[in-house]
Amino acid sequence: MQHAGINFSEKHRKALTPLNYLLLAVFCLFAFAPGIATLPPTDRDESRFVQATRQMVESGDYVDIRFQDEPRYKKPAGIYWLQSAAVLVSGQGSDAPIWVYRLVSVLAGTFSVLALAFIGDRMFGRTAGLIAGLGLAGALVLGIEARIAKTDATLLATALLAQGALAAIYLGHRAGRPKGHANRLFWFAQGLALLIKGPVVPFLSVLTIAALAIFDRDRAWLRKLRPFTGLLLTLLVAAPWLVLITIRTGAEFWQESVGKDLLSKVGSGQESHGFPPGYYFLTYSVFMWPFALAALDGGLKALNRFRDDPRLLFCLAWYLPYWIAIELIPTKLPHYALPAYPALILLMAWSLTDPVASGIVQPRWQLWLRRVCAFGVIGVSAGLAAIATGVTPYFLGQYSWWGQLAGLLVLVAAALGAGMPKDLSPLRRTGFAAAAAAAAFGVLTWKVLPPLRPLWLSPQIAGQFEQLKTCPTSRLVSAGYGEPSLVFLAGTDTLLTSGKGAAEALAQDPACVIAVVSAAETKRFLDAVPGGAAALTELGRIEGMNYSKGEPRTLTFYTLAK
């Protein structure tokens, strides 16, 4: 059956214009850029990424990946190269501030929004494309990932490149249109994705292809993928660095990235991130906020129509198999589901713009599931508003009007995202919801969270260390506080050690070493210092919360008495 809605084959429809894409890009800057300069480096993944990138720039070695002296082979080099490029373009070299590294994620998030708008436009029409782009821009999970210097926003960009090309091949075949260069783009995107985060996107695409082959008897389109020449293109993109790192490290890279990282995540919960199946079902309302209900509604409606519409089948094949797979993998983190969420956003756009969707009668189990999601959205919205309003009084003991504004914006975004008021057009309602959500995230990351000094121990330690330096080459030694953000802020030669290790480092270079010691390590530190406490000068003290561990910390600065 051929559908007028399969716009990958239509040449005379009214498509999104360059102005539409420009306005979406501007909206993305509004959504993602606020806070990237004011929010301190976050622990732990972001700080590990940016510190490894800084060491690439410092050393000029763009093959090996290290955090201080420790090899960091869990992920390929792609994200480090992109961040290094941003640092070099900034002209600030290894002294570049954190916002320079985060620009990669801002641009990747922007590209993802534009790509999803393009896909939605081609699949469901111009209005649906705009709704899809705005929906992704306003989703909480991308609002987080596009602001921090990790792999996930960039991985999403490669996923949309690959899945968009796959959609063009499959739906173009169903509409009788030649594939063009979509197959080359598909395999090129796989190579890029491998360089960013290994096999995540290839796994997503394989599951999508398998589901399409199972539910659609017309499998002739598979030949248009041209897998043999396509795999050669993928290898041409990804293999050079893989060869170089193998020559440099032997089997170490493969043991770390495949043996210890990938297989351990599949076989058991890694780094205290193990959860039973159902994690992504339960957290869906959080990370797809404020569009969780509308996106779920689109997905449920598509389940009742996918046998008659290959566009809906493609979106479901994109989302469901991958969702089931990551639910079964023991290691779970919120961003693992990010490459699949655009499929639900596309279905949301379809359900809000296609008259056929509004006439679908849903079975009772879908209505109950929708009610559960609505309850979840209400709870998440109330929780986000309470956090925005209450976090400043809790940590600083004072009221914040910025926090109040962020809380109100959260409630506005929640109401609009849930479909109220009904008299607004879907496009306007989605746009206003995305704008309110983006404004809430911006206020939080620009005006509410950065001033919470008790939460940001590393900037406090690094700032006080800078004031206390006794010589130009002074070195900070930290005992009992080992967060990677401290290394990024205080310098690559910062030593993260125990109380005994701090005492030894202080004794080796008493003129230039400054030690900062947690209360838990103080006794071991004093016992190991020659002469004990009498031989030390206390330079200051910092108190706060180590949010990575959820524990309070008291840290004291010491140097040897002169």
C-alpha positions as CSV (number, residue, x, y, z in Angstrom):
1,M,0.0,0.0,0.0
2,Q,1.3,3.5,-0.9
3,H,0.6,6.4,1.4
4,A,0.4,10.0,0.5
5,G,2.2,10.6,3.8
6,I,5.4,8.9,2.8
7,N,6.9,12.2,1.8
8,F,10.3,10.7,1.1
9,S,8.9,10.2,-2.4
10,E,7.0,13.5,-2.9
11,K,8.6,16.3,-4.8
12,H,5.8,18.9,-4.8
13,R,4.8,19.1,-1.2
14,K,5.4,22.2,1.0
15,A,8.6,21.3,2.9
16,L,10.4,23.1,5.7
17,T,12.3,26.1,4.4
18,P,15.8,27.3,5.3
19,L,14.2,29.9,7.5
20,N,12.4,27.2,9.4
21,Y,15.7,25.4,10.1
22,L,17.5,28.7,11.0
23,L,14.8,29.5,13.5
24,L,15.0,26.0,15.0
25,A,18.8,26.4,15.3
26,V,18.4,29.8,17.1
27,F,15.8,28.1,19.4
28,C,18.4,25.4,20.1
29,L,21.0,28.0,21.2
30,F,18.3,29.4,23.5
31,A,17.6,25.9,24.8
32,F,21.2,24.5,25.2
33,A,23.7,27.4,25.6
34,P,22.6,29.0,28.9
35,G,24.6,27.6,31.8
36,I,27.5,26.1,29.8
37,A,29.9,28.8,31.0
38,T,28.5,29.1,34.6
39,L,27.9,25.5,35.5
40,P,31.1,24.0,37.0
41,P,32.5,20.8,35.5
42,T,30.4,17.9,36.7
43,D,31.5,14.6,38.1
44,R,32.3,12.1,37.1
45,D,32.0,11.3,33.4
46,E,32.1,14.9,32.0
47,S,35.3,15.8,33.9
48,R,37.0,12.6,32.8
49,F,36.2,13.4,29.2
50,V,37.4,17.0,29.3
51,Q,40.6,16.2,31.3
52,A,41.5,13.4,28.8
53,T,40.9,15.9,26.0
54,R,43.0,18.5,27.7
55,Q,45.9,16.0,28.0
56,M,45.6,15.3,24.3
57,V,46.0,19.0,23.5
58,E,48.9,19.3,26.1
59,S,50.7,16.3,24.7
60,G,49.9,16.6,21.0
61,D,49.1,12.9,21.1
62,Y,45.7,12.4,19.5
63,V,45.8,8.6,19.4
64,D,46.3,7.6,23.0
65,I,43.6,8.5,25.6
66,R,44.6,9.1,29.2
67,F,43.3,10.5,32.4
68,Q,46.5,11.6,34.1
69,D,48.6,8.5,33.8
70,E,45.7,6.1,33.6
71,P,44.7,4.8,30.1
72,R,41.1,5.6,29.3
73,Y,40.1,3.1,26.6
74,K,36.5,2.6,27.4
75,K,35.4,4.8,24.5
76,P,37.0,5.5,21.1
77,A,38.7,8.8,20.3
78,G,35.9,10.5,18.3
79,I,34.6,12.7,21.1
80,Y,38.1,13.7,22.3
81,W,39.0,14.8,18.7
82,L,35.9,16.9,18.5
83,Q,36.5,18.5,21.8
84,S,40.2,19.0,21.0
85,A,39.2,20.8,17.8
86,A,37.0,23.1,19.8
87,V,39.8,23.8,22.2
88,L,42.3,24.5,19.3
89,V,39.8,26.8,17.5
90,S,39.2,28.7,20.7
91,G,42.9,29.8,20.7
92,Q,43.2,29.1,24.4
93,G,44.8,25.7,24.2
94,S,44.9,23.6,27.4
95,D,43.7,26.7,29.4
96,A,40.4,26.7,27.6
97,P,37.4,26.9,30.1
98,I,34.8,24.2,30.4
99,W,32.3,26.0,28.0
100,V,34.6,25.4,25.1
101,Y,34.5,21.7,25.6
102,R,30.7,21.8,26.0
103,L,30.2,23.6,22.6
104,V,30.5,20.2,20.9
105,S,27.5,18.9,22.8
106,V,25.6,22.1,22.1
107,L,26.2,21.8,18.4
108,A,25.5,18.1,18.4
109,G,22.2,18.7,20.1
110,T,21.3,21.4,17.6
111,F,22.2,19.1,14.7
112,S,20.0,16.4,16.3
113,V,17.0,18.7,16.5
114,L,17.4,19.9,12.9
115,A,17.9,16.3,11.7
116,L,14.7,15.1,13.5
117,A,12.8,18.0,12.1
118,F,14.0,17.0,8.6
119,I,13.0,13.4,9.1
120,G,9.6,14.3,10.6
121,D,9.0,16.7,7.7
122,R,9.8,14.0,5.1
123,M,7.8,11.3,6.9
124,F,4.7,13.2,8.2
125,G,4.7,16.7,6.8
126,R,6.0,20.2,7.6
127,T,4.0,20.8,10.8
128,A,5.0,17.4,12.1
129,G,8.6,18.1,11.4
130,L,8.5,21.3,13.4
131,I,6.7,19.6,16.3
132,A,9.3,16.8,16.2
133,G,12.2,19.2,16.3
134,L,10.7,21.4,19.1
135,G,9.8,18.3,21.0
136,L,13.3,17.0,21.0
137,A,14.7,20.4,21.9
138,G,12.5,20.7,24.9
139,A,12.9,17.1,26.2
140,L,14.7,17.0,29.6
141,V,17.2,14.3,28.6
142,L,18.6,16.4,25.7
143,G,18.4,19.5,27.8
144,I,20.9,17.8,30.1
145,E,23.1,16.0,27.6
146,A,23.5,19.0,25.2
147,R,24.9,21.1,28.1
148,I,27.7,18.7,29.3
149,A,30.8,17.6,27.5
150,K,30.2,13.9,27.1
151,T,29.5,11.6,24.2
152,D,25.7,11.3,24.3
153,A,24.5,14.4,22.4
154,T,27.0,13.6,19.7
155,L,26.0,9.9,19.6
156,L,22.4,11.1,19.2
157,A,23.5,13.1,16.1
158,T,25.1,10.1,14.5
159,A,22.0,7.9,15.4
160,L,19.7,10.4,13.7
161,L,22.0,10.5,10.7
162,A,21.9,6.7,10.4
163,Q,18.2,6.2,11.2
164,G,17.2,9.0,8.9
165,A,19.1,7.4,6.0
166,L,17.6,4.0,6.9
167,A,14.1,5.6,6.8
168,A,14.9,7.1,3.4
169,I,15.9,3.7,2.1
170,Y,13.0,1.7,3.5
171,L,10.2,4.2,3.0
172,G,11.6,5.3,-0.4
173,H,11.4,1.6,-1.5
174,R,7.8,1.4,-0.3
175,A,7.0,4.5,-2.3
176,G,8.8,3.3,-5.4
177,R,11.6,5.9,-5.2
178,P,15.3,5.3,-6.0
179,K,17.5,5.2,-2.9
180,G,19.9,7.9,-4.1
181,H,22.9,8.2,-1.8
182,A,21.0,7.2,1.4
183,N,22.8,3.9,1.7
184,R,26.2,5.6,1.7
185,L,25.1,8.1,4.3
186,F,23.8,5.2,6.4
187,W,27.1,3.4,6.4
188,F,29.1,6.6,6.8
189,A,27.1,7.4,9.9
190,Q,27.8,4.0,11.3
191,G,31.5,4.6,11.0
192,L,31.1,8.0,12.8
193,A,29.1,6.4,15.6
194,L,31.7,3.7,16.1
195,L,34.3,6.4,16.7
196,I,32.0,8.2,19.2
197,K,30.8,5.3,21.4
198,G,31.5,2.0,19.8
199,P,28.6,-0.3,18.6
200,V,25.6,1.5,20.2
201,V,24.2,3.0,16.9
202,P,25.0,-0.1,14.8
203,F,23.2,-2.2,17.4
204,L,20.2,0.2,17.2
205,S,20.1,0.0,13.4
206,V,20.5,-3.8,13.3
207,L,17.5,-4.1,15.7
208,T,15.5,-1.7,13.5
209,I,16.3,-3.6,10.3
210,A,15.5,-7.0,12.0
211,A,12.1,-5.7,13.2
212,L,11.2,-4.3,9.8
213,A,12.2,-7.6,8.1
214,I,10.0,-9.6,10.5
215,F,6.9,-7.4,10.3
216,D,7.1,-6.4,6.6
217,R,7.0,-9.2,4.1
218,D,8.5,-7.0,1.4
219,R,12.2,-7.5,2.1
220,A,13.5,-6.4,-1.3
221,W,14.5,-3.1,0.2
222,L,17.3,-4.9,2.1
223,R,19.3,-5.2,-1.0
224,K,19.4,-1.4,-1.3
225,L,21.5,-1.3,1.8
226,R,24.4,-2.8,-0.2
227,P,26.0,-4.2,3.0
228,F,29.2,-5.4,1.5
229,T,30.3,-2.1,0.0
230,G,28.7,-0.3,3.0
231,L,30.7,-2.1,5.6
232,L,33.8,-1.2,3.6
233,L,32.8,2.5,3.9
234,T,32.2,2.1,7.7
235,L,35.6,0.5,8.1
236,L,37.2,3.3,6.0
237,V,35.9,5.8,8.5
238,A,36.5,3.9,11.8
239,A,39.4,1.5,11.1
240,P,42.4,4.0,10.8
241,W,42.2,5.0,14.5
242,L,41.4,1.4,15.6
243,V,44.5,0.3,13.8
244,L,46.7,3.0,15.3
245,I,45.5,2.4,18.9
246,T,46.0,-1.3,18.4
247,I,49.6,-0.7,17.3
248,R,50.1,1.7,20.2
249,T,48.6,-0.5,23.0
250,G,48.4,-4.0,21.6
251,A,45.4,-5.8,23.0
252,E,45.0,-3.4,25.9
253,F,42.5,-1.2,24.2
254,W,40.3,-4.1,23.1
255,Q,40.5,-5.7,26.6
256,E,39.4,-2.5,28.2
257,S,36.7,-1.3,25.7
258,V,35.2,-4.7,24.8
259,G,36.2,-7.0,27.6
260,K,35.9,-4.8,30.7
261,D,33.4,-2.1,29.5
262,L,31.0,-3.5,26.9
263,L,30.8,-7.2,28.1
264,S,30.7,-6.3,31.7
265,K,27.7,-4.0,31.1
266,V,25.9,-6.7,29.2
267,G,26.8,-9.4,31.8
268,S,26.4,-7.5,35.1
269,G,25.6,-4.1,36.5
270,Q,28.7,-2.0,36.1
271,E,29.9,0.7,38.5
272,S,26.9,0.4,40.8
273,H,24.6,1.1,37.8
274,G,22.9,-2.3,37.9
275,F,19.1,-2.3,37.9
276,P,16.4,-4.9,37.0
277,P,14.3,-4.7,33.9
278,G,11.7,-2.0,34.1
279,Y,14.1,0.8,34.9
280,Y,13.5,2.7,31.6
281,F,9.7,2.1,31.9
282,L,9.8,3.7,35.4
283,T,12.1,6.6,34.4
284,Y,10.4,7.4,31.1
285,S,8.2,10.2,32.5
286,V,11.3,11.9,33.9
287,F,13.6,11.9,30.9
288,M,10.9,12.5,28.2
289,W,9.4,15.3,30.3
290,P,7.4,17.4,29.4
291,F,6.3,15.4,26.4
292,A,6.2,12.0,28.0
293,L,2.4,11.7,27.8
294,A,2.0,13.0,24.3
295,A,4.8,10.8,23.0
296,L,3.5,7.7,24.7
297,D,0.0,8.5,23.3
298,G,1.5,8.6,19.8
299,G,3.3,5.4,20.3
300,L,0.2,3.6,21.6
301,K,-1.9,4.8,18.7
302,A,0.8,3.7,16.2
303,L,0.5,0.2,17.6
304,N,-3.0,0.1,16.4
305,R,-2.1,1.3,12.8
306,F,1.4,0.1,12.0
307,R,0.3,-2.8,9.7
308,D,-1.3,-0.2,7.4
309,D,1.3,2.4,7.5
310,P,5.0,1.7,7.0
311,R,6.0,5.0,8.5
312,L,4.5,3.9,11.8
313,L,6.1,0.5,11.5
314,F,9.5,2.1,11.0
315,C,9.2,4.3,14.1
316,L,8.1,1.4,16.3
317,A,10.9,-0.8,14.9
318,W,13.3,2.0,15.9
319,Y,12.0,2.2,19.4
320,L,10.6,-1.0,20.8
321,P,13.4,-3.6,20.1
322,Y,16.1,-1.2,21.4
323,W,14.0,-0.4,24.5
324,I,13.5,-4.1,25.2
325,A,17.2,-4.8,24.7
326,I,18.4,-2.1,27.1
327,E,15.8,-3.2,29.7
328,L,17.4,-6.6,29.6
329,I,21.0,-5.4,29.9
330,P,21.9,-5.2,33.6
331,T,23.8,-1.9,33.5
332,K,21.4,1.0,33.1
333,L,21.9,4.7,32.9
334,P,19.3,7.3,31.8
335,H,21.1,8.4,28.6
336,Y,21.2,4.8,27.2
337,A,17.6,5.3,26.0
338,L,18.4,8.6,24.2
339,P,19.0,7.2,20.7
340,A,15.5,5.7,20.7
341,Y,13.5,8.6,22.1
342,P,13.3,10.5,18.7
343,A,11.2,7.6,17.3
344,L,8.5,8.3,20.0
345,I,8.8,12.1,19.3
346,L,8.1,11.4,15.6
347,L,5.0,9.4,16.6
348,M,3.9,12.2,18.9
349,A,4.2,14.6,15.9
350,W,2.2,12.2,13.7
351,S,-0.6,11.8,16.3
352,L,-0.9,15.5,16.8
353,T,-1.1,16.3,13.1
354,D,-2.8,13.4,11.3
355,P,-6.6,13.3,11.5
356,V,-6.4,9.5,11.3
357,A,-4.7,9.3,14.7
358,S,-7.4,11.3,16.4
359,G,-10.0,8.7,15.3
360,I,-8.2,5.7,16.7
361,V,-10.0,3.8,19.4
362,Q,-7.5,2.6,21.9
363,P,-8.0,-0.7,23.9
364,R,-8.4,-0.5,27.6
365,W,-4.8,-1.6,28.5
366,Q,-3.5,1.4,26.5
367,L,-5.8,3.8,28.3
368,W,-4.6,2.4,31.7
369,L,-1.0,2.8,30.6
370,R,-1.7,6.3,29.6
371,R,-3.2,7.0,33.0
372,V,-0.1,5.6,34.7
373,C,2.1,7.9,32.5
374,A,0.0,10.9,33.3
375,F,0.3,10.2,37.0
376,G,4.1,9.9,36.5
377,V,4.2,13.2,34.6
378,I,2.3,15.0,37.4
379,G,4.8,13.6,40.0
380,V,7.8,14.5,38.0
381,S,6.5,18.0,37.3
382,A,5.8,18.6,41.0
383,G,9.2,17.2,42.0
384,L,11.1,19.3,39.5
385,A,9.2,22.5,40.6
386,A,9.9,21.7,44.2
387,I,13.6,21.1,43.6
388,A,13.9,24.3,41.6
389,T,12.2,26.3,44.3
390,G,13.7,24.6,47.3
391,V,17.3,23.8,46.4
392,T,18.6,27.3,47.2
393,P,16.9,27.6,50.6
394,Y,18.1,24.1,51.5
395,F,21.8,24.7,50.7
396,L,22.1,28.4,51.4
397,G,19.3,29.2,53.8
398,Q,17.9,32.0,51.6
399,Y,15.1,32.4,49.1
400,S,15.8,32.5,45.4
401,W,13.5,34.4,43.0
402,W,15.3,32.6,40.1
403,G,14.4,29.3,41.7
404,Q,10.8,30.4,41.9
405,L,10.8,31.5,38.3
406,A,12.3,28.1,37.3
407,G,9.6,26.3,39.3
408,L,6.8,28.2,37.6
409,L,8.3,27.6,34.2
410,V,8.4,23.9,35.0
411,L,4.7,23.9,35.8
412,V,3.8,25.8,32.6
413,A,5.9,23.4,30.5
414,A,4.2,20.4,32.1
415,A,0.7,21.7,31.4
416,L,1.5,22.6,27.8
417,G,3.3,19.3,27.2
418,A,0.4,17.3,28.5
419,G,-1.9,19.0,26.0
420,M,-3.4,22.0,27.7
421,P,-5.1,24.2,26.8
422,K,-6.9,22.3,24.0
423,D,-7.7,25.4,22.0
424,L,-4.1,26.0,21.1
425,S,-2.9,24.4,17.9
426,P,-0.5,21.4,18.5
427,L,2.4,23.3,16.9
428,R,2.0,26.3,19.1
429,R,1.4,24.2,22.2
430,T,4.5,22.1,21.6
431,G,6.5,25.3,20.8
432,F,5.4,27.0,24.0
433,A,6.0,23.9,26.1
434,A,9.5,23.5,24.6
435,A,10.3,27.1,25.2
436,A,9.1,27.0,28.8
437,A,11.1,23.8,29.5
438,A,14.2,25.3,27.8
439,A,13.8,28.5,29.9
440,A,13.5,26.4,33.1
441,F,16.6,24.5,32.3
442,G,18.4,27.7,31.4
443,V,17.5,29.5,34.6
444,L,18.5,26.4,36.7
445,T,21.9,25.9,35.1
446,W,22.6,29.7,34.8
447,K,21.2,31.3,37.9
448,V,20.1,28.6,40.4
449,L,22.7,25.8,40.5
450,P,26.1,27.6,40.0
451,P,25.7,29.7,43.2
452,L,25.2,26.6,45.4
453,R,28.8,26.6,46.7
454,P,28.4,23.7,49.1
455,L,27.6,21.5,46.1
456,W,30.7,22.5,44.1
457,L,33.7,21.4,46.2
458,S,36.2,21.2,43.4
459,P,35.8,24.9,42.3
460,Q,36.2,25.9,45.9
461,I,39.3,23.7,46.4
462,A,40.9,24.9,43.1
463,G,40.2,28.5,43.9
464,Q,41.7,28.4,47.4
465,F,44.7,26.4,46.0
466,E,45.3,29.2,43.5
467,Q,45.4,31.7,46.3
468,L,47.6,29.6,48.5
469,K,50.2,28.7,45.9
470,T,53.7,29.1,47.3
471,C,55.6,28.9,44.0
472,P,54.7,29.0,40.3
473,T,54.9,25.2,40.0
474,S,52.9,24.4,43.2
475,R,51.1,21.1,43.2
476,L,47.9,20.2,44.9
477,V,47.7,16.8,46.7
478,S,44.2,15.7,47.7
479,A,43.5,13.0,50.2
480,G,40.0,11.6,50.7
481,Y,38.5,13.7,47.8
482,G,39.2,12.2,44.4
483,E,36.7,13.7,42.0
484,P,38.0,14.1,38.5
485,S,36.7,17.7,38.2
486,L,39.4,18.7,40.7
487,V,42.1,17.5,38.3
488,F,40.6,19.6,35.5
489,L,40.3,22.7,37.6
490,A,43.6,22.4,39.6
491,G,45.9,21.0,36.9
492,T,46.9,17.7,35.3
493,D,49.6,17.1,37.9
494,T,47.1,17.2,40.8
495,L,47.6,14.0,42.9
496,L,44.5,12.1,44.1
497,T,45.7,9.9,46.9
498,S,45.3,8.7,50.5
499,G,46.3,10.4,53.7
500,K,49.6,8.5,53.8
501,G,50.3,9.4,50.1
502,A,49.6,13.1,50.8
503,A,52.1,13.1,53.7
504,E,54.7,11.5,51.5
505,A,54.2,14.0,48.7
506,L,54.4,16.9,51.1
507,A,57.6,15.6,52.6
508,Q,59.2,15.1,49.1
509,D,58.5,18.8,48.1
510,P,57.7,20.8,51.2
511,A,58.2,24.1,49.4
512,C,55.7,23.7,46.6
513,V,53.2,21.0,47.6
514,I,49.9,21.9,49.3
515,A,47.8,19.1,50.7
516,V,44.0,19.2,51.1
517,V,42.8,16.4,53.4
518,S,39.3,15.2,54.2
519,A,38.3,14.5,57.8
520,A,38.2,10.8,57.1
521,E,41.9,10.8,56.0
522,T,43.2,13.3,58.6
523,K,44.4,10.7,61.2
524,R,46.3,8.7,58.5
525,F,47.7,11.9,57.2
526,L,48.9,13.2,60.6
527,D,50.3,9.8,61.5
528,A,52.4,9.7,58.3
529,V,53.8,13.3,58.5
530,P,57.2,13.4,60.1
531,G,56.7,15.4,63.3
532,G,52.9,15.0,63.2
533,A,50.5,17.9,63.5
534,A,53.2,20.2,65.1
535,A,55.1,20.1,61.8
536,L,52.1,21.4,59.8
537,T,50.6,24.8,59.1
538,E,46.8,24.8,58.6
539,L,45.9,27.1,55.7
540,G,42.2,27.0,55.6
541,R,39.1,24.7,55.6
542,I,36.2,24.0,53.2
543,E,32.9,22.3,54.0
544,G,30.3,21.0,51.6
545,M,28.7,18.1,49.9
546,N,30.3,15.5,47.6
547,Y,27.2,15.1,45.4
548,S,28.7,12.1,43.5
549,K,28.6,10.1,46.8
550,G,25.9,12.0,48.6
551,E,28.2,12.6,51.5
552,P,29.3,15.7,53.4
553,R,32.9,16.6,53.3
554,T,35.2,18.7,55.5
555,L,38.6,19.4,53.8
556,T,41.5,21.1,55.4
557,F,44.5,22.7,53.6
558,Y,48.0,22.0,55.0
559,T,51.6,22.8,54.2
560,L,54.8,22.0,56.2
561,A,55.6,24.7,58.8
562,K,58.7,26.8,57.9
